[in-house]
Amino acid sequence: MLTTQTQIPTIARGKIRSIVKAHKDWLSFIVGTKGKTSASALNSEILEFALMHPALVTQIEAILGQAPHNTPMDGPETMMEEEAPEAPVMDLGDQDLTFDLDNVLAGVAPFLGSMVRDELGKALGPVFNAANKPAVEVERIVEVERIVEVAPGEAPRVAATPKARRDKKVTTRTLFPTKAHGDYLDKPVTLWAGAASPPVDPFYVVDREQAATLLTAWERGTNAWLTGPAAAGKSTLPMYLAGVTGRPFCRIGLTRQTDIQDLIGGMALRNGVTVWEDGILIKAMKQPGMVILLDELTFAPAGVQAIFQQVCDDHKMYELPTGERVKCADGVVFVVADNTAGSGDEGGLYAGTNVSNVALVTRFKRMMLIDYLPAAREAEALANHTACPLTAARHLADFVAQARRQPALQGVVISLRQMIGFTQMVQDGFSSKAAFNVTISSRMPATERATIEGMADLAWNQNFEALVNDKPVPATPSNSPAAKAFGDETF
């Protein structure tokens, strides 16, 4: 009967450890539960894990039943050396390939004295030990460099791509022309070439100071943490700047179900051979110039966040269970997009988030608050995306800005995407009231919905319809709820 104290013959060790490490839950057990690398696992831990999985017990007992009884045994606590990923042991059949001193010296033994024989035994002992180890198959895998993007609940999508390389240097002012003053606008920014980067949104309205803050951080190899309200653009800013500068981009969406093995990889079977396969994080770390966006990091469990604490320090390195040390390629940077600045759910707005270790948060030298655009800039973005008249865009942007300031609507998200959807629905011929309900108010709780629908009264809706269709705007009564909401008599 198999127990954690069962002794494993040396000849069976490689096959047993290989079978166990190929199991999908192995890394979670040895890294997450035991807090150690796969290479440093003891035989007792191998057997402890196997006993939790009846199918493994059956396979191991079958292997032990076939192992010769006169082979050296590995005690339960003897295997602590680092190992490369183990491949299955080849079946040697009944062929006797044992090497020892008697076999090697059989032809010359009569001519050797005992002292010479003893010295030869000492010198050749390590050679015999190595020669008598079970034969293994070794498979070398050459992979095409890849970019991987994973969103919550989605399977990895893999696409072949060449490696990025540094190209010329420009400035933030060159990328986003302006006459504004600020030395930060004239600091060098590297453009990258040779790799796939995100498409550039031609209608994106950039905040130049925020752009310069992030771009100069990347130039130094400094990580940045973006925090702020939901739907304020924390995820789109780094993706947009990666596209502008030609950097490859990888978004890793974190959830409470994110698994360590998904990030760093694990053992897998290929054509019957056990090999190591990198996870999405390790693949991204090997891509020069890569911007790695950790989206909603505070949703991840503590064990997963600890992985990023290691790879986001100044060394930017992670040691795999195989013993391989993976150092980030040239120019790789990390960006966190999170609503809580690492402090978790303090006000009940972001349920399910966790408090991040301060050591992790301080790995990100720049903490940037990304808030909603000012109403004038948001109106500009809305007009760019919908081609509606700027006056109509301002009408809606001013209304949304006022709604966000209402105490009764604190925590309610009204995003630029919703504003675009509302405007497009009116352009499609629907009334403003119907469009408002479908795109904005219907997703709110009852109290908040009543508040915002009271602000968007009949006069406000009629005004928007007129503005979006370039028609005269009817006069707004000074006592209307909409007029009172803005403190104005007209729009």
C-alpha positions as CSV (number, residue, x, y, z in Angstrom):
1,M,0.0,0.0,0.0
2,L,1.4,3.4,-1.0
3,T,2.2,5.9,1.8
4,T,4.3,9.0,2.1
5,Q,7.0,6.8,3.6
6,T,7.1,4.4,0.6
7,Q,10.7,4.1,-0.7
8,I,11.2,4.8,-4.4
9,P,13.9,2.7,-6.3
10,T,16.3,5.0,-8.1
11,I,15.4,3.4,-11.5
12,A,11.7,4.3,-11.0
13,R,12.3,7.8,-9.5
14,G,12.3,9.7,-12.9
15,K,9.2,8.1,-14.2
16,I,7.2,8.6,-11.0
17,R,8.2,12.2,-10.6
18,S,7.5,12.9,-14.3
19,I,4.0,11.5,-14.0
20,V,3.2,13.5,-10.9
21,K,4.6,16.7,-12.2
22,A,2.5,16.5,-15.4
23,H,-0.7,16.6,-13.3
24,K,-2.5,19.9,-13.8
25,D,-2.8,20.6,-10.1
26,W,0.9,19.9,-9.2
27,L,2.2,23.4,-9.3
28,S,-0.6,24.8,-7.3
29,F,0.2,22.2,-4.6
30,I,4.0,22.6,-4.5
31,V,4.1,26.3,-5.0
32,G,0.9,27.5,-3.4
33,T,0.7,25.0,-0.6
34,K,4.3,24.1,0.2
35,G,5.9,27.4,-0.9
36,K,8.7,25.8,-2.8
37,T,9.8,25.1,-6.4
38,S,8.9,21.9,-8.2
39,A,12.6,21.1,-8.6
40,S,13.1,21.0,-4.8
41,A,10.2,18.7,-4.1
42,L,10.9,15.8,-1.7
43,N,9.8,12.2,-2.5
44,S,7.4,12.4,0.5
45,E,5.8,15.5,-1.1
46,I,5.5,13.7,-4.5
47,L,3.8,10.8,-2.7
48,E,1.6,13.1,-0.6
49,F,0.3,14.7,-3.7
50,A,-0.2,11.4,-5.5
51,L,-2.3,10.1,-2.5
52,M,-4.8,12.9,-3.2
53,H,-5.4,11.5,-6.7
54,P,-6.4,7.8,-7.0
55,A,-5.4,7.6,-10.6
56,L,-1.8,8.6,-9.8
57,V,-1.7,6.0,-6.9
58,T,-2.6,3.3,-9.4
59,Q,0.1,4.3,-11.9
60,I,2.8,4.6,-9.2
61,E,1.9,1.2,-7.6
62,A,2.2,-0.3,-11.1
63,I,5.6,1.2,-11.7
64,L,6.9,0.2,-8.2
65,G,5.6,-3.4,-8.9
66,Q,7.8,-3.5,-12.0
67,A,11.0,-2.0,-10.4
68,P,13.8,-4.5,-9.7
69,H,14.1,-5.3,-5.9
70,N,17.9,-5.1,-5.9
71,T,18.2,-1.5,-7.0
72,P,19.2,1.3,-4.6
73,M,16.4,2.9,-2.8
74,D,15.7,6.7,-2.4
75,G,14.5,7.4,1.1
76,P,11.5,9.6,1.5
77,E,13.6,12.7,2.3
78,T,16.7,12.3,0.1
79,M,15.8,13.9,-3.2
80,M,16.4,17.7,-2.7
81,E,18.7,18.5,-5.6
82,E,17.5,20.8,-8.4
83,E,16.4,18.9,-11.5
84,A,15.6,19.7,-15.0
85,P,12.1,18.8,-16.2
86,E,12.1,15.0,-16.2
87,A,11.1,13.0,-19.3
88,P,9.8,9.4,-19.1
89,V,12.3,6.7,-18.6
90,M,13.0,4.5,-21.6
91,D,12.1,0.8,-21.3
92,L,15.4,-1.1,-21.3
93,G,13.7,-4.5,-21.3
94,D,15.8,-7.3,-20.0
95,Q,19.1,-5.8,-21.3
96,D,21.8,-5.6,-18.6
97,L,23.6,-2.3,-18.9
98,T,25.0,-2.1,-15.4
99,F,28.5,-0.7,-15.1
100,D,30.7,-1.5,-12.1
101,L,34.4,-1.9,-11.3
102,D,34.4,-5.7,-11.8
103,N,32.9,-5.5,-15.3
104,V,35.3,-2.8,-16.4
105,L,38.4,-4.3,-15.0
106,A,37.6,-7.9,-15.8
107,G,40.3,-8.2,-18.5
108,V,43.1,-6.7,-16.4
109,A,42.2,-7.6,-12.9
110,P,44.9,-10.3,-12.5
111,F,47.6,-7.7,-13.2
112,L,46.4,-5.1,-10.6
113,G,47.3,-4.8,-7.0
114,S,44.7,-4.2,-4.3
115,M,45.9,-0.6,-3.7
116,V,45.6,0.3,-7.4
117,R,42.2,-1.3,-7.6
118,D,40.9,0.7,-4.6
119,E,42.2,4.0,-6.1
120,L,40.5,3.2,-9.5
121,G,37.3,2.4,-7.7
122,K,37.3,5.8,-5.9
123,A,38.1,7.6,-9.2
124,L,35.5,5.8,-11.3
125,G,32.7,5.7,-8.7
126,P,31.0,8.9,-9.9
127,V,31.3,7.8,-13.5
128,F,29.6,4.5,-12.8
129,N,26.8,6.2,-10.8
130,A,26.1,8.5,-13.8
131,A,26.3,5.7,-16.3
132,N,23.8,3.5,-14.3
133,K,21.1,6.2,-14.2
134,P,18.0,5.3,-16.2
135,A,18.1,6.5,-19.8
136,V,15.7,9.3,-20.7
137,E,14.3,10.9,-23.8
138,V,15.1,14.5,-24.3
139,E,12.9,16.7,-26.4
140,R,14.0,20.2,-27.5
141,I,11.2,22.5,-28.3
142,V,11.7,25.6,-30.4
143,E,8.8,28.0,-30.2
144,V,7.9,31.0,-32.4
145,E,7.9,34.2,-30.3
146,R,4.3,35.1,-29.4
147,I,2.1,37.7,-27.9
148,V,-0.7,36.5,-25.6
149,E,-3.7,38.4,-24.5
150,V,-6.1,37.0,-21.9
151,A,-9.3,38.5,-20.6
152,P,-11.3,37.2,-17.7
153,G,-13.1,34.0,-18.7
154,E,-11.3,33.7,-22.0
155,A,-8.8,31.1,-23.3
156,P,-5.4,32.4,-24.4
157,R,-5.2,33.7,-27.9
158,V,-1.8,33.2,-29.5
159,A,-0.4,34.9,-32.6
160,A,3.0,34.6,-34.1
161,T,5.1,37.9,-34.0
162,P,8.7,39.0,-34.6
163,K,10.6,40.6,-31.7
164,A,10.5,44.3,-31.2
165,R,13.6,46.4,-31.4
166,R,14.5,50.0,-30.3
167,D,14.2,52.5,-33.2
168,K,14.5,56.3,-33.0
169,K,13.8,58.7,-30.2
170,V,11.2,61.5,-30.1
171,T,9.5,63.5,-27.4
172,T,6.0,63.6,-26.0
173,R,5.6,67.0,-27.6
174,T,6.4,65.5,-31.0
175,L,3.8,62.7,-30.5
176,F,1.1,65.1,-29.3
177,P,1.9,68.6,-30.6
178,T,1.2,71.5,-28.2
179,K,2.4,74.9,-27.4
180,A,2.0,74.3,-23.7
181,H,5.0,74.7,-21.4
182,G,6.5,71.8,-19.5
183,D,10.0,70.3,-19.6
184,Y,8.4,66.8,-19.2
185,L,7.0,67.3,-22.7
186,D,10.5,67.5,-24.2
187,K,12.1,64.4,-22.5
188,P,13.2,61.6,-24.9
189,V,10.8,58.8,-25.7
190,T,11.9,55.6,-27.6
191,L,9.8,54.4,-30.6
192,W,9.9,50.6,-31.2
193,A,9.7,48.7,-34.5
194,G,9.5,45.2,-35.8
195,A,6.6,43.8,-33.7
196,A,2.8,43.9,-33.7
197,S,1.5,46.7,-31.5
198,P,-2.1,47.7,-30.6
199,P,-4.0,49.7,-33.3
200,V,-4.1,53.4,-32.5
201,D,-7.6,54.9,-31.9
202,P,-7.7,58.0,-34.1
203,F,-10.4,59.5,-31.9
204,Y,-8.6,59.1,-28.5
205,V,-8.3,62.3,-26.6
206,V,-5.0,62.2,-24.7
207,D,-4.1,64.1,-21.6
208,R,-0.5,65.1,-22.4
209,E,0.7,65.3,-18.8
210,Q,-0.6,61.8,-18.1
211,A,0.9,60.5,-21.4
212,A,4.3,62.1,-20.5
213,T,4.2,60.6,-17.0
214,L,3.7,57.1,-18.3
215,L,6.1,57.4,-21.3
216,T,9.0,58.8,-19.2
217,A,8.4,56.0,-16.7
218,W,8.7,53.4,-19.5
219,E,11.8,55.2,-20.7
220,R,13.4,54.5,-17.3
221,G,12.1,51.0,-17.1
222,T,9.8,52.1,-14.2
223,N,6.5,50.4,-13.5
224,A,3.4,52.4,-13.0
225,W,0.1,51.9,-11.1
226,L,-3.0,53.5,-12.6
227,T,-5.9,54.0,-10.2
228,G,-9.2,55.8,-10.3
229,P,-13.0,55.3,-10.8
230,A,-14.4,52.6,-13.1
231,A,-14.5,53.4,-16.8
232,A,-12.2,56.4,-16.5
233,G,-9.7,55.0,-19.1
234,K,-7.1,53.2,-17.0
235,S,-6.8,50.3,-19.4
236,T,-7.1,52.2,-22.6
237,L,-4.3,54.7,-21.8
238,P,-1.4,52.2,-21.7
239,M,-2.8,50.3,-24.7
240,Y,-3.1,53.6,-26.7
241,L,0.5,54.7,-25.8
242,A,1.9,51.2,-26.6
243,G,0.3,51.6,-30.1
244,V,1.6,55.1,-30.5
245,T,5.2,54.1,-29.6
246,G,5.1,50.7,-31.5
247,R,5.5,48.5,-28.4
248,P,3.9,45.1,-28.1
249,F,1.1,44.9,-25.6
250,C,-0.2,42.1,-23.3
251,R,-3.3,42.5,-21.1
252,I,-3.6,40.0,-18.3
253,G,-7.1,40.2,-16.7
254,L,-6.9,39.0,-13.1
255,T,-9.8,37.4,-11.2
256,R,-10.3,35.5,-8.0
257,Q,-10.0,32.3,-10.1
258,T,-6.7,33.2,-11.7
259,D,-4.2,30.3,-11.2
260,I,-0.5,30.5,-10.7
261,Q,0.0,27.9,-13.4
262,D,-1.9,30.0,-16.0
263,L,0.7,32.8,-15.4
264,I,4.0,30.9,-15.1
265,G,3.3,27.6,-17.0
266,G,3.6,24.0,-16.1
267,M,4.5,20.5,-17.3
268,A,2.6,19.2,-20.2
269,L,2.6,16.1,-22.4
270,R,3.6,16.4,-26.0
271,N,3.7,13.3,-28.1
272,G,4.0,11.2,-25.0
273,V,6.9,13.3,-23.6
274,T,6.7,15.5,-20.6
275,V,7.9,19.1,-21.3
276,W,7.7,22.5,-19.8
277,E,5.3,25.1,-21.3
278,D,5.6,28.8,-20.4
279,G,2.5,30.6,-19.1
280,I,1.2,33.9,-20.4
281,L,3.3,36.0,-18.0
282,I,6.6,34.2,-18.8
283,K,5.9,34.5,-22.5
284,A,5.2,38.2,-22.3
285,M,8.4,38.8,-20.1
286,K,10.5,37.3,-22.9
287,Q,9.3,39.9,-25.5
288,P,11.4,43.0,-25.9
289,G,9.6,46.3,-25.4
290,M,6.5,44.5,-24.0
291,V,3.9,46.5,-22.0
292,I,2.3,44.1,-19.6
293,L,-1.0,45.4,-18.3
294,L,-2.1,43.7,-15.0
295,D,-5.8,44.6,-15.2
296,E,-7.7,44.5,-11.9
297,L,-4.8,43.2,-9.9
298,T,-6.5,43.5,-6.5
299,F,-9.0,40.9,-7.6
300,A,-6.2,38.3,-7.7
301,P,-5.6,36.1,-4.6
302,A,-2.6,36.7,-2.4
303,G,-0.6,33.8,-3.9
304,V,-1.0,35.2,-7.4
305,Q,-0.1,38.8,-6.3
306,A,3.1,37.4,-4.7
307,I,4.2,36.3,-8.2
308,F,4.0,39.9,-9.4
309,Q,5.8,41.1,-6.3
310,Q,8.8,39.0,-7.5
311,V,8.7,39.9,-11.2
312,C,8.0,43.6,-10.7
313,D,11.1,44.4,-8.6
314,D,14.2,46.1,-10.0
315,H,15.6,42.8,-11.1
316,K,12.5,41.8,-13.0
317,M,13.3,38.1,-12.8
318,Y,11.4,34.9,-12.0
319,E,12.8,31.5,-11.3
320,L,10.7,28.7,-12.8
321,P,10.1,25.4,-11.0
322,T,12.5,23.9,-13.6
323,G,15.3,26.0,-12.2
324,E,15.4,28.4,-15.2
325,R,15.7,32.0,-14.3
326,V,13.7,34.2,-16.6
327,K,14.8,37.8,-16.8
328,C,12.6,40.3,-18.5
329,A,13.7,41.2,-22.0
330,D,14.9,44.7,-22.9
331,G,12.4,47.4,-22.3
332,V,9.7,45.2,-20.6
333,V,7.5,47.3,-18.3
334,F,4.5,46.6,-16.0
335,V,1.4,48.7,-15.6
336,V,-1.4,48.0,-13.1
337,A,-5.0,49.2,-13.8
338,D,-6.9,49.1,-10.5
339,N,-9.8,51.0,-8.8
340,T,-8.4,50.9,-5.3
341,A,-4.8,52.0,-5.3
342,G,-4.1,48.6,-3.7
343,S,-6.1,49.3,-0.6
344,G,-9.0,47.0,-1.4
345,D,-12.8,47.8,-1.1
346,E,-13.0,50.7,1.4
347,G,-16.3,52.2,0.4
348,G,-18.3,49.2,-0.9
349,L,-17.9,50.2,-4.5
350,Y,-15.5,47.5,-5.6
351,A,-16.7,44.3,-3.9
352,G,-14.3,41.3,-4.2
353,T,-11.1,43.3,-4.3
354,N,-8.2,42.5,-1.9
355,V,-5.7,44.6,0.0
356,S,-2.3,44.4,-1.8
357,N,1.0,43.9,0.1
358,V,2.7,47.2,0.5
359,A,5.9,45.6,-0.8
360,L,4.0,44.9,-4.1
361,V,2.5,48.4,-4.4
362,T,5.9,50.1,-3.8
363,R,7.3,48.1,-6.8
364,F,5.4,50.6,-8.9
365,K,7.2,53.9,-8.4
366,R,4.5,56.0,-10.1
367,M,1.0,56.0,-8.8
368,M,-1.2,57.8,-11.3
369,L,-4.8,58.9,-10.6
370,I,-6.8,58.5,-13.8
371,D,-10.1,60.4,-13.5
372,Y,-12.8,61.2,-16.0
373,L,-11.9,63.8,-18.6
374,P,-13.0,67.4,-18.0
375,A,-16.4,68.0,-19.6
376,A,-14.9,70.0,-22.5
377,R,-12.4,67.3,-23.3
378,E,-15.1,64.6,-22.9
379,A,-17.3,66.5,-25.3
380,E,-14.4,66.6,-27.8
381,A,-14.0,62.8,-27.5
382,L,-17.7,62.2,-27.9
383,A,-17.9,64.4,-31.0
384,N,-14.8,62.6,-32.5
385,H,-16.4,59.1,-32.0
386,T,-19.9,59.9,-33.1
387,A,-19.5,62.8,-35.6
388,C,-22.3,64.6,-33.8
389,P,-22.2,68.4,-33.5
390,L,-19.9,69.7,-30.8
391,T,-22.8,71.6,-29.2
392,A,-24.7,68.4,-28.7
393,A,-21.7,66.7,-27.3
394,R,-21.2,69.6,-24.8
395,H,-24.8,69.4,-23.8
396,L,-24.4,65.7,-22.9
397,A,-20.9,66.0,-21.4
398,D,-22.0,68.9,-19.1
399,F,-25.0,66.9,-17.9
400,V,-22.9,63.8,-17.2
401,A,-20.3,65.8,-15.3
402,Q,-23.0,67.3,-13.1
403,A,-24.6,63.9,-12.5
404,R,-21.2,62.5,-11.3
405,R,-21.1,65.3,-8.7
406,Q,-24.5,64.5,-7.3
407,P,-24.3,62.8,-3.8
408,A,-27.2,60.5,-4.7
409,L,-25.2,59.2,-7.7
410,Q,-21.9,58.6,-6.0
411,G,-20.4,55.3,-7.2
412,V,-22.6,55.2,-10.3
413,V,-20.6,54.7,-13.4
414,I,-21.5,56.8,-16.5
415,S,-18.7,56.2,-18.9
416,L,-17.7,57.7,-22.3
417,R,-18.8,54.4,-23.9
418,Q,-22.3,54.9,-22.5
419,M,-22.4,58.4,-23.8
420,I,-21.3,57.2,-27.2
421,G,-24.0,54.5,-27.2
422,F,-26.6,57.1,-26.2
423,T,-25.7,59.5,-28.9
424,Q,-25.5,56.8,-31.6
425,M,-29.0,55.5,-30.6
426,V,-30.5,59.0,-31.0
427,Q,-28.7,59.3,-34.4
428,D,-30.4,56.0,-35.3
429,G,-33.8,57.7,-34.9
430,F,-34.8,56.8,-31.4
431,S,-36.1,59.4,-28.9
432,S,-33.6,60.7,-26.3
433,K,-35.8,59.3,-23.6
434,A,-35.7,55.8,-25.0
435,A,-32.0,56.0,-25.7
436,F,-31.3,57.3,-22.2
437,N,-33.1,54.4,-20.7
438,V,-31.4,51.7,-22.8
439,T,-27.9,53.0,-22.6
440,I,-27.6,54.8,-19.2
441,S,-30.4,54.6,-16.6
442,S,-31.6,51.0,-17.0
443,R,-28.4,49.6,-15.5
444,M,-28.7,51.7,-12.3
445,P,-30.4,50.7,-9.0
446,A,-33.9,52.1,-8.6
447,T,-33.1,55.1,-6.4
448,E,-30.2,56.3,-8.6
449,R,-32.3,55.7,-11.8
450,A,-35.0,57.9,-10.5
451,T,-32.5,60.6,-9.6
452,I,-30.9,60.8,-13.0
453,E,-34.1,60.4,-14.9
454,G,-35.4,63.4,-12.9
455,M,-32.4,65.4,-14.1
456,A,-32.9,64.3,-17.7
457,D,-36.4,65.7,-18.0
458,L,-38.5,66.2,-21.1
459,A,-36.9,69.6,-21.9
460,W,-33.4,68.3,-21.6
461,N,-34.2,65.4,-23.9
462,Q,-35.8,67.7,-26.5
463,N,-32.8,70.0,-26.4
464,F,-30.4,67.1,-27.1
465,E,-32.5,65.8,-30.0
466,A,-32.5,69.3,-31.5
467,L,-28.8,69.8,-31.1
468,V,-27.8,66.4,-32.5
469,N,-29.9,67.0,-35.5
470,D,-28.8,70.7,-36.0
471,K,-32.2,72.1,-35.3
472,P,-33.2,75.2,-33.3
473,V,-33.2,74.5,-29.5
474,P,-36.6,75.2,-27.8
475,A,-36.5,77.6,-24.8
476,T,-36.0,75.9,-21.5
477,P,-38.3,77.0,-18.6
478,S,-36.2,78.4,-15.7
479,N,-38.1,76.2,-13.2
480,S,-37.4,72.9,-14.9
481,P,-35.5,70.2,-13.1
482,A,-32.8,70.2,-15.7
483,A,-32.3,74.0,-15.4
484,K,-32.1,73.7,-11.6
485,A,-29.6,70.8,-11.9
486,F,-27.1,73.1,-13.7
487,G,-28.1,76.4,-12.1
488,D,-28.8,77.8,-15.5
489,E,-32.0,78.9,-17.3
490,T,-30.8,77.9,-20.7
491,F,-28.5,75.4,-22.3
